[in-house]
Amino acid sequence: MKPSKKVALIGCGGTISTRASHAFDVLDYPETGHKLTANEMVSELQPLIDFADLEAIAFREVGSSKIGPIDWLELARLVRDIFDEKPELTGIVILHGTATLEETAFFLDLTVELDRPVVLVGAQRPLGAVGSDALSNAVAAIRTATDEKLRSMGVLIVFNDEIHSARDVAKGSTYRLNAFSSGAYGALGVVDPDGVRVRRAPLRSDVKFSISHLSALPRVDVLYAVAGGDETIARACIKAGARGLVSAGFAPGMTSPLEWKELLRAVSKGIPVVQCSRVASGRIARRLHLKEFSIVSGENLSAHKARILLMLGLTVTEETEALQNYFDQM
């Protein structure tokens, strides 16, 4: 009997779509392996499942270090168009490299109105390698995309049989199979052998940005705080045309004195600055010194996710309190 559920499989490349050159090629495969197309991935996956029909949608066959803002804009429009043109689809699965997977997911979550699941998935070991998680992760993502319970939860990441929200998830390991987690908040649910189990729902933000008029995103750079750091990097970013800056500061939300002076100069020139932390957990409260100098608190977003929100925010406004409102709603 033909499955009633249909899932579009968008191929972006990454480890999950790479065939290793030999069984122990788990290190050099980005250069030595072979990237599979979306059609080839459907050929690998469809024989493993009988609960959904897969439709291949080509996009990229690259490592995710090569995916950035221009690709995000194109991918977001592709997702929107697929849903508009294919009402019969149950959901979309996006095969993606792990290096920037959480950034792509967060961008999509902020820009695409969804009434069906969109699930991003990657792998730590390529196809054909010993202990590969590529096919098992992809099947778990397809199962998630066909589950009615996930329709209203925004963009999701499935990894190592766990379901995470795009807003909370972060990669925390270079090589281990349990590479993604959601920190203090935990996974939304799991993909067990007998079904998808959802244990919590994310608190959904109303913040959405229109990208229909955009051909590019404003340049925003991230500054990583180090002991004794100076103004050199901040100054270079401003000279390169940064429209905004994100400070990945010391734990409570501050940076070195010389870099701080340059950040204040940036604000005086109308360049918004968002203060985040270089540590993995905890929020940046908008303390008096941030309010006094019109610095935006990044709340508990990582610096790289704060960069995405600031990029999108700058397409609407450069006013500090309006930008702060976007972060407060996250």
Phi, psi and omega in degrees: 000133184290134179299144180272345183262140182234134182232130173275134181247106180268126181263118176249002182093217179083178180303321184297337180248023181245133175263126181293153179284338175200172189298334182250020177274075181249009181237311186262006185301333177303330179260327187263341183277181182240125179282130179267148175282170177298321178298319179293325178291323175298321178297327177286322190268322187302321178295344182273345186231147176235012185254357180203145169271135181255137175241122182282134176233113181286143174219291178220156169231073186221163168290148188288351172293346179264003180258130183214199188306318179297319178294322178300315180300315181294318181293319179299318178293323178297314178301314179299315182293321179299313179295321180295321186273343186230075181296343181283348181291139174277324181187180180233136172246132180246117176277124193212147173293155187277341186300317181239018183303315183292331178287315176301316180299316181295319178299313179299321181297330181272350190233348184242124174282126188239139169237003177219159185293140166239121187237123173263143182212145177222193179210160177260338180229137188286166175303138177086352178271153177301130179074021181300136176255009187297306184289320181295320177294318181296318179296319177299322178293320178295319177300320179295318182292342180261005183264126183300331184294341185261007187296326188250021186255011177078196180285136186238158170238130175246129182204133177053039179068017176246147179251126183234153174276148180299327183291323189262336192286150177211145174279133185233006180211143179281325187235338184291153182287333177269058191282338185246141177211170180243030173056227184294338186274330179080169180294156174285329182182191183223159174252100182265165181302330183258011176146168177277129180242117179258127184252339176206160176246142178290149174282108188280132176275150175274358183288117174223143182244136174279132179243007186299332184263003189259136171251348178201168177250151177301145177288127173228130181248152180251132178250122182264118184288136174223154180301127179080011179297154181237198187273358191302310185290316178300317180296320180294321179296317179296318179297328181283353176105020179300130175270347178201159180228144173241126178263114171274084192274184174295164195314309184279358179103061177204167179225184182292155184303318183289321177293321178303317179300320180290325177295320177294324175296321178299314179300319181295338177268004179087017178261110182297144178235132177248129179264119174239191181233149177276353178274165192280340183215162181102147182262159174262105177290149179276079181293170185303321184289335175286316178297316184301322185255015176058043174263135180278135174278130179278008183054230180249022174287143171297159182299323183285331174283325175299323177301317181295314180296321178293318176306311181290320178300323181290345174285350181247317187204156171246006184281129189303312185291328176292319176295319178301324180298323176299315181292323179297329182278354179280000000 
